[in-house]
Amino acid sequence: MTRPIIDALPGARSLVQRMRHGKKPPPEFSGWGMSTNRVPPWKNETELSKDFLQANDKLVQAVHEGRFQMTQYADFKDKEEILRSLLWRHFAIFWSVRYAAMAEGTSLVECGVSDGLTAYFASYALNNEKKIYLYDAWEKMQAEDMLETESMHSDYAYLTLERTRKNLEGLSAEYVKGHIPEIFKTYASPKDIIWLHIDLNASKPTTDALEEMYKNIVSRGVIIFDDYAGRAFGDTRHAVDRFFADKDGVLLPMPTGQAMFFKQ
């Protein structure tokens, strides 16, 4: 006798029965514009998942104790809920750094640091074993660097380098303060980059960062974009697609809104 299809799918029958009785199961994860009934990767019993959860728990504790201040989310009372909603995005950061660590290189780079959340997870993923270069103006974005459709993302005047340094105390980092691309005139891109994170909220500085950094990214290095698929960042997505149209590698868009490029 042929087995019903529903019985061949793990959990499908119980799901249908709960839905028939009006008990819709809650999503396994919901946050930052995405919701899914699939088991999140950090719930797997792997060393990487355990390390990620440990890093996240330490961050939650640091925020609770005031040792890490999330000024970008100052208007949100429940900071722990913000971190919970960012879990999938932060896991992507953590995973991408662990993957990039297999490449032959010495440096990690972030363009657009803010309070240091991404830098925290990137450093923890490698146990602070490699140096990370952090580029940010730590002030309001320049109007000439933005298209009219991007002007809504310009208010970062509340950021300070001092706050980010304090948040990331103990991190082996080089802090590079200035606007992109002007800062490249006095502080060039480091060599042998295995991992580059770009979170600049505008298409022009994103392209400028790629043009400066790409040549120094090693084979099997990773570039991860924060703003790729956000509805408000269409110009950035188009700029990224244009840049990689003739590059050797593969671009992976993600449901989190991020995207990863794996260089050949």
N, C-alpha and C positions, 0 to 999 in steps of 0.2 A: 504494500500500500504506500502510495506517495506521501511523503511528509509535507504537511501544509507549509507554505512559504513563511508564514508568521512564526512557526516554531523553529525555523532555521535561523532566525535573527535573534541574537541574545537580547533578552529583556523586552522584546517586541510585544509578546502576549500580555505581560503584566502592564505594560504601558497602555495598550489598547483598553484593557479592563478598567484601569484607573480613569481613563478619559471617558469611558462609557458611564461611569458613576459620577462624573462631574468633578473628579479630583485631578486636575491638571498638574503634573509634577513640576516643581520649580526648576529653572535652568541650572545646570551644573556651574555655569559662570555667566555673570551679567555685569557689564561695566564698560565705560568709555566708548559707548556707541555700538557694542556688540553683545550678543547673547547666544548661548549655545547649550544644548543638552549633552554634548560630548564631554567626556572626562578630560579636564585640563591636564596638560603634560606634567605639571609639578606634583600631581597626585600619583605619578608612577613611582615605583620603588627602585629608583636609580640613584646613583651617587650624585649626579648632576642635580636632580630634583631635590634631594635632601640638602645639598649645599645651597641651592637657591632659597629654599624655605628658611634655612638658618639665617641667610643674609637678610631676608625680608623681616624675620622676627626681630633681628637686632636693630634694623632700621625703625620698625614700629616702636620699639622700646626707646630708641634715641629720640624720636619725635615726641613720644609721651613725656620724656624727662627734659625736653627742651634743648637737648644737645644737637639736634638737627632741626633747623627751622625751615618750614616750607612756606616762604613768603609768597610764592606764586599762588598759593591756595589760602591766603590769609583770611579771606572772607568765608571759608568753610570751617565750621565748628568741629566737625568730625573728620580729623585728619586720617584716622585709621581707615575710615571708609574710603577716602580718596586713594590710599595705598592699596586697598583691596581691589578697587576698580581698575587700578593700573597693573595688577598682577600679570596679566597676559603680556602686556607690552614690556614689562620689566623682565619677564622670563625670556622674551625674544632677545633682549639685550644680553642677558646672562648666557644664553645658548650660543649666540653669535660670537661672543668673545671666546668661549671654550672651543668653538670650531676654529676660529681664526688662530688660536694659539698653536695649532698644528702646522701653521705656515712658518717659513724661515724668515723671521723678522724680529724687531726689537721694540717697536713703538705702537702705542695706541693714541688716537687723536679724536677729540670731540670739538666740533664747531657749533656753538650754541649750548652753553653749559647751565645757565640759570642757577638754581640753588644747588645743583650737583647730584640730583637723583640718579641720572643715568651713569655718571662717573662713579658713583658709589657702587652700583651693581657691576659695572665693568671691572673695577679694581678688585672687588670681592671675588669675581669669577676666576681671577688669576692669582688670588691671594697676595695681591700687591707686588707680584714678581716682575712686572714690566712697568716702564715709565709711561705715564699718560700725559699728553699735551692738551691743555684745555684753553680753547680760543673763545673769547666772548668780550663784548664791549662793556657788559655790566652797566648799561645805561640805555636810554631810549633809542630805538632804531632810527636811522637817518631816512628822511623822506625821499631823498634822491635814490635810495636803494630799493624802493618799493614801487610797484605798479599801483594804480588807483584802486584796483580790486583787493590789494593787500594791506591797505592803510589801517584796517581794523586791528592788525596784529602788532601795532607799533608801540604800545605802551608798556615798556619794560623798565621805566625809570626807577622803579622800586628796588631793582637788583643792585647788589653791591659785591665787589670782589671780596671784601673782608668777611661778609657773611658766608659766602661759598667756601672760603678757606677754612673757616671755623667748622662748617658742616663736614668738611672732608679732612679734618685734622688727622694726620698720620698717613695720608695718602701720598705716594711717591708721584708727584705731579709738577708740571711746569705750567704756571698760569700766564697766559698771553692775553693781555688786555688791549683791545682795539677793535675797530670796525673792519670787516672784510669787504673789499680786498686791500684796503690801505695798509693794514698791519703786515701784509706779506712783504712790503717794501723794506721793513726793518727786522722782521722775524719770519724767515722762510720756513717752509714745511719741513718737518723732520724726515729723515730717511728711513727706509725699511719699515714702512707702516704695515701692520697686519690687520688693523681694524680702524675704521673711520666712521664716526657717527655724526650725521648732519641734521641739525634742528634749528634752522635759521628763519623759518616762517616767511620766507620770501624767495622768489625764483632767482633774482639776480645774484645775491650773495651765495645762494646754493650752487649756481653755475660757477661763480668765481672760486668757491672752495674746491669744487671738483677739478677745475682747470689747474689749480695750484697743487693739489694733493695727489691726484690720480697717478701721475708719473712715478710717485714714490711709494705706491702701494705694491707690495710683493705679490707674486703668483700665489693664488689660493687665499689672498687677503679678502676681507669682507668690508663692504660699505653698507651701512644701514641708515635709512631715512626715517625720520619721525613723522613727517607731514605728507607723505606721498599720496595717500588715498582719502584724506579729509576733504569733505565737500568744499570747504573754504580755501583749499590749497590746490585748486586745479592748475594754476599757472606753474606752481612748483612741479607738479606731476608731469606736465608737458615738457618742462625744461629738463627734467631728469631723463625722460624718454628720448629726447633729442640728443642729449649728451651720450647716451649709451647705444645709440643706433648703429654706430660703427665700431663698438668696442667688443673685445673678446671676453665673453663671460655670459652670465645669465642673471636676469633681474626677476626676483620673486616678490610679487605684491602679496600682502598679507591682510587678513580680515581685521586686524587691529588698526589698520590705516598706515602701518609701516610698510617698508619694502626693503629687501636685502639684495645687494648685487654681489655675486661671487665671481671674482676675477680669475681668469684662466692663468 
